[in-house]
Amino acid sequence: MSARHSRITGTGSFLPSRRLSNDDLARRLAADGIETSDQWIIERTGIRARHFAEPDVASSDLAFEAAQRALAAAKVAPAEIDLIIVATSTPDMVFPSTACLVQRKLGVSGCPAFDVQAVCSGFVYALTVADAMIRTGAANKALVIGAEVFSRILDFKDRTTCVLFGDGAGAIVLEASDTPGIVASELHADGRHVEILCVPGNVSGGSVLGDPFLKMDGQAVFKLAVGVLEDVARSVLAKAGRTEADIDFLIPHQANIRIMQSTARKLKLPADKLVVTVDEHGNTSAASIPLALDVAVRDGRIRRGDTVMLEGVGGGFTWGAVLLDL
Ligand code: UT7
């Protein structure tokens, strides 16, 4: 019996239409006496703009739009999908899962649908789970989505975090295939670092108990991210029996251009192999990798047959990488 693999057959993404430049955001913060500048944000992060969803738009709405685009690209009808996984840290509701809400919006029922919570590593976690389920025969055509409305958990009085994040969604269709697709992947977590990136509040007794805003020790996250992104990329390459030279495109989590460029340098990859969307999207957490993948597929940079390294890192602390042949 020949081995079963999984392969991406379509990508899609969606950004809310409201775009805020750094200057737009700086003006908004200035109204509350908070000082920031376009120059600081660009120099420290590479971010020029981000998109914020309107108040009545939820993660499932962004996910649904991205999913429809991925399905169209893959030429797959919603009814053919037999697995839906949504990576999100900003679900519409405490429960049910955002994946169930997306399933309903797609007008289908019956297939398993669930969320994965691994913050900014969410998409590589979800993709790895979907790949495993396809390889075992538990699914044939999966919809894997990263969707976030991080604007809802930002404290606009905290300039060290609120300038960094944005809203959006990215999706892929992953199908069973005789040839790999997903070549190798690896996931990690280290719960000792829970406090350096978290939203500590929870819903209890009819109200929010504790702080409902994102808290981050930026420098601690930065240091950990730079280390693990290099290590996990090397480890996944070794697992796949490949080298840095085999990577056509690197798509790291889009949080900070300095972290991304440092990873690319360590892997000896030239600048044109690094896909960058953090400038226009900000950090969209679990959505950032599939959003960047879709941008680079649709602008013609990434083509069928290219080898792509996806790398996630974020709260938990979590990290992971997926090496794939498109
Ligand atoms: O999504 C999960 C992964 N997340 C990440 O990878 C984020 C990792 N961390 C980072 O990207 C960076 O640490 C930040 C972008 C968050 C911060 O950059 P930094 O170079 O580490 O800056 P810093 O925290 O050392 O702050 C430098 C200065 C401070 O002022 P003093 O103490 O030097 O006077 C801050 O108060 O910049 C100040 N500052 C700001 N100034 C203007 C912090 N935020 C701002 C701001 N505007 N928005």
Boltz pocket constraint, residues with backbone or C-beta under 6 A from the ligand:
constraints:
  - pocket:
      binder: B
      contacts: [[A, 35], [A, 36], [A, 37], [A, 40], [A, 41], [A, 44], [A, 45], [A, 120], [A, 159], [A, 160], [A, 161], [A, 163], [A, 197], [A, 217], [A, 218], [A, 219], [A, 221], [A, 222], [A, 225], [A, 255], [A, 256], [A, 259], [A, 283], [A, 285], [A, 313], [A, 314], [A, 315]]
      max_distance: 6.0
